[in-house]
Protein backbone atom coordinates (compact mmCIF):
# COMPACT_ATOMS: atom_id res chain seq x y z
CA UNK A 1 0.00 0.00 0.00
CA UNK A 2 1.39 3.37 -0.95
CA UNK A 3 1.93 6.12 1.60
CA UNK A 4 -0.72 8.20 -0.19
CA UNK A 5 -3.27 5.40 0.10
CA UNK A 6 -2.34 4.77 3.72
CA UNK A 7 -3.05 8.44 4.50
CA UNK A 8 -6.45 8.28 2.74
CA UNK A 9 -7.39 5.25 4.81
CA UNK A 10 -6.13 6.74 8.06
CA UNK A 11 -8.15 9.92 7.56
CA UNK A 12 -11.51 8.32 6.76
CA UNK A 13 -14.39 9.86 8.71
CA UNK A 14 -15.10 8.17 12.05
CA UNK A 15 -18.48 6.82 10.93
CA UNK A 16 -16.87 4.87 8.08
CA UNK A 17 -13.38 4.28 9.51
CA UNK A 18 -11.86 0.82 9.30
CA UNK A 19 -11.97 -1.34 12.44
CA UNK A 20 -8.72 -1.01 14.37
CA UNK A 21 -7.21 -2.38 17.54
CA UNK A 22 -4.19 -0.63 19.03
CA UNK A 23 -3.94 1.35 15.79
CA UNK A 24 -3.70 -1.76 13.60
CA UNK A 25 -6.35 -2.83 11.09
CA UNK A 26 -8.45 -5.73 12.36
CA UNK A 27 -9.92 -8.45 10.15
CA UNK A 28 -12.18 -11.16 11.59
CA UNK A 29 -11.82 -13.47 8.57
CA UNK A 30 -9.52 -13.83 5.55
CA UNK A 31 -12.22 -12.62 3.13
CA UNK A 32 -12.31 -9.28 4.95
CA UNK A 33 -8.59 -8.73 4.34
CA UNK A 34 -9.02 -9.74 0.69
CA UNK A 35 -11.95 -7.32 0.25
CA UNK A 36 -9.86 -4.56 1.80
CA UNK A 37 -6.90 -5.35 -0.44
CA UNK A 38 -9.03 -5.46 -3.57
CA UNK A 39 -10.55 -2.03 -2.87
CA UNK A 40 -7.10 -0.57 -2.22
CA UNK A 41 -5.55 -2.20 -5.31
CA UNK A 42 -8.31 -0.96 -7.63
CA UNK A 43 -7.92 2.55 -6.22
CA UNK A 44 -4.15 2.44 -6.65
CA UNK A 45 -4.70 1.44 -10.30
CA UNK A 46 -6.69 4.70 -10.62
CA UNK A 47 -9.91 2.84 -11.49
CA UNK A 48 -11.83 5.10 -9.09
CA UNK A 49 -11.18 7.89 -6.64
CA UNK A 50 -11.00 7.01 -2.95
CA UNK A 51 -13.60 9.69 -2.18
CA UNK A 52 -16.01 7.81 -4.49
CA UNK A 53 -15.48 4.63 -2.48
CA UNK A 54 -15.79 6.48 0.84
CA UNK A 55 -19.02 8.11 -0.29
CA UNK A 56 -20.49 4.77 -1.38
CA UNK A 57 -19.41 3.18 1.92
CA UNK A 58 -21.06 5.99 3.89
CA UNK A 59 -24.28 5.41 1.92
CA UNK A 60 -24.14 1.64 2.54
CA UNK A 61 -23.54 2.13 6.27
CA UNK A 62 -26.35 4.69 6.56
CA UNK A 63 -28.79 2.43 4.68
CA UNK A 64 -27.87 -0.58 6.82
CA UNK A 65 -28.32 1.40 10.02
CA UNK A 66 -31.65 2.80 8.84
CA UNK A 67 -32.88 -0.72 8.03
CA UNK A 68 -31.46 -2.23 11.26
CA UNK A 69 -29.28 -4.45 9.08
CA UNK A 70 -26.86 -6.35 11.34
CA UNK A 71 -24.36 -7.03 8.53
CA UNK A 72 -20.71 -6.52 9.34
CA UNK A 73 -18.58 -3.53 8.41
CA UNK A 74 -16.84 -5.57 5.71
CA UNK A 75 -20.13 -6.84 4.26
CA UNK A 76 -20.96 -3.17 3.74
CA UNK A 77 -17.44 -2.62 2.37
CA UNK A 78 -17.99 -5.39 -0.22
CA UNK A 79 -21.42 -4.03 -1.14
CA UNK A 80 -19.82 -0.60 -1.65
CA UNK A 81 -17.09 -2.04 -3.82
CA UNK A 82 -19.60 -4.00 -5.89
CA UNK A 83 -21.75 -0.93 -6.55
CA UNK A 84 -18.72 1.17 -7.42
CA UNK A 85 -17.16 -1.28 -9.89
CA UNK A 86 -20.55 -1.73 -11.57
CA UNK A 87 -21.06 2.06 -11.78
CA UNK A 88 -17.54 2.44 -13.23
CA UNK A 89 -18.34 -0.16 -15.90
CA UNK A 90 -15.57 -2.50 -14.74
CA UNK A 91 -18.07 -5.37 -14.56
CA UNK A 92 -21.80 -5.73 -15.17
CA UNK A 93 -24.22 -6.81 -12.45
CA UNK A 94 -24.95 -9.93 -14.52
CA UNK A 95 -21.23 -10.80 -14.69
CA UNK A 96 -20.81 -10.15 -10.96
CA UNK A 97 -23.84 -12.29 -10.10
CA UNK A 98 -22.53 -15.10 -12.31
CA UNK A 99 -19.10 -15.01 -10.64
CA UNK A 100 -20.69 -14.89 -7.19
CA UNK A 101 -22.82 -17.94 -7.99
CA UNK A 102 -19.76 -19.72 -9.36
CA UNK A 103 -17.79 -19.19 -6.17
CA UNK A 104 -20.80 -19.98 -3.96
CA UNK A 105 -21.14 -23.34 -5.75
CA UNK A 106 -17.69 -24.34 -4.48
CA UNK A 107 -16.31 -24.84 -7.98
CA UNK A 108 -13.15 -22.98 -6.99
CA UNK A 109 -12.60 -24.77 -3.70
CA UNK A 110 -9.29 -26.58 -3.55
CA UNK A 111 -9.21 -29.90 -1.74
CA UNK A 112 -6.20 -32.08 -1.08
CA UNK A 113 -6.86 -35.71 -1.99
C-alpha positions as CSV (number, residue, x, y, z in Angstrom):
1,X,0.0,0.0,0.0
2,X,1.4,3.4,-1.0
3,X,1.9,6.1,1.6
4,X,-0.7,8.2,-0.2
5,X,-3.3,5.4,0.1
6,X,-2.3,4.8,3.7
7,X,-3.0,8.4,4.5
8,X,-6.5,8.3,2.7
9,X,-7.4,5.2,4.8
10,X,-6.1,6.7,8.1
11,X,-8.1,9.9,7.6
12,X,-11.5,8.3,6.8
13,X,-14.4,9.9,8.7
14,X,-15.1,8.2,12.0
15,X,-18.5,6.8,10.9
16,X,-16.9,4.9,8.1
17,X,-13.4,4.3,9.5
18,X,-11.9,0.8,9.3
19,X,-12.0,-1.3,12.4
20,X,-8.7,-1.0,14.4
21,X,-7.2,-2.4,17.5
22,X,-4.2,-0.6,19.0
23,X,-3.9,1.3,15.8
24,X,-3.7,-1.8,13.6
25,X,-6.3,-2.8,11.1
26,X,-8.5,-5.7,12.4
27,X,-9.9,-8.5,10.2
28,X,-12.2,-11.2,11.6
29,X,-11.8,-13.5,8.6
30,X,-9.5,-13.8,5.5
31,X,-12.2,-12.6,3.1
32,X,-12.3,-9.3,4.9
33,X,-8.6,-8.7,4.3
34,X,-9.0,-9.7,0.7
35,X,-11.9,-7.3,0.3
36,X,-9.9,-4.6,1.8
37,X,-6.9,-5.4,-0.4
38,X,-9.0,-5.5,-3.6
39,X,-10.5,-2.0,-2.9
40,X,-7.1,-0.6,-2.2
41,X,-5.6,-2.2,-5.3
42,X,-8.3,-1.0,-7.6
43,X,-7.9,2.5,-6.2
44,X,-4.1,2.4,-6.6
45,X,-4.7,1.4,-10.3
46,X,-6.7,4.7,-10.6
47,X,-9.9,2.8,-11.5
48,X,-11.8,5.1,-9.1
49,X,-11.2,7.9,-6.6
50,X,-11.0,7.0,-2.9
51,X,-13.6,9.7,-2.2
52,X,-16.0,7.8,-4.5
53,X,-15.5,4.6,-2.5
54,X,-15.8,6.5,0.8
55,X,-19.0,8.1,-0.3
56,X,-20.5,4.8,-1.4
57,X,-19.4,3.2,1.9
58,X,-21.1,6.0,3.9
59,X,-24.3,5.4,1.9
60,X,-24.1,1.6,2.5
61,X,-23.5,2.1,6.3
62,X,-26.4,4.7,6.6
63,X,-28.8,2.4,4.7
64,X,-27.9,-0.6,6.8
65,X,-28.3,1.4,10.0
66,X,-31.7,2.8,8.8
67,X,-32.9,-0.7,8.0
68,X,-31.5,-2.2,11.3
69,X,-29.3,-4.5,9.1
70,X,-26.9,-6.3,11.3
71,X,-24.4,-7.0,8.5
72,X,-20.7,-6.5,9.3
73,X,-18.6,-3.5,8.4
74,X,-16.8,-5.6,5.7
75,X,-20.1,-6.8,4.3
76,X,-21.0,-3.2,3.7
77,X,-17.4,-2.6,2.4
78,X,-18.0,-5.4,-0.2
79,X,-21.4,-4.0,-1.1
80,X,-19.8,-0.6,-1.7
81,X,-17.1,-2.0,-3.8
82,X,-19.6,-4.0,-5.9
83,X,-21.7,-0.9,-6.5
84,X,-18.7,1.2,-7.4
85,X,-17.2,-1.3,-9.9
86,X,-20.6,-1.7,-11.6
87,X,-21.1,2.1,-11.8
88,X,-17.5,2.4,-13.2
89,X,-18.3,-0.2,-15.9
90,X,-15.6,-2.5,-14.7
91,X,-18.1,-5.4,-14.6
92,X,-21.8,-5.7,-15.2
93,X,-24.2,-6.8,-12.5
94,X,-24.9,-9.9,-14.5
95,X,-21.2,-10.8,-14.7
96,X,-20.8,-10.2,-11.0
97,X,-23.8,-12.3,-10.1
98,X,-22.5,-15.1,-12.3
99,X,-19.1,-15.0,-10.6
100,X,-20.7,-14.9,-7.2
101,X,-22.8,-17.9,-8.0
102,X,-19.8,-19.7,-9.4
103,X,-17.8,-19.2,-6.2
104,X,-20.8,-20.0,-4.0
105,X,-21.1,-23.3,-5.7
106,X,-17.7,-24.3,-4.5
107,X,-16.3,-24.8,-8.0
108,X,-13.1,-23.0,-7.0
109,X,-12.6,-24.8,-3.7
110,X,-9.3,-26.6,-3.5
111,X,-9.2,-29.9,-1.7
112,X,-6.2,-32.1,-1.1
113,X,-6.9,-35.7,-2.0
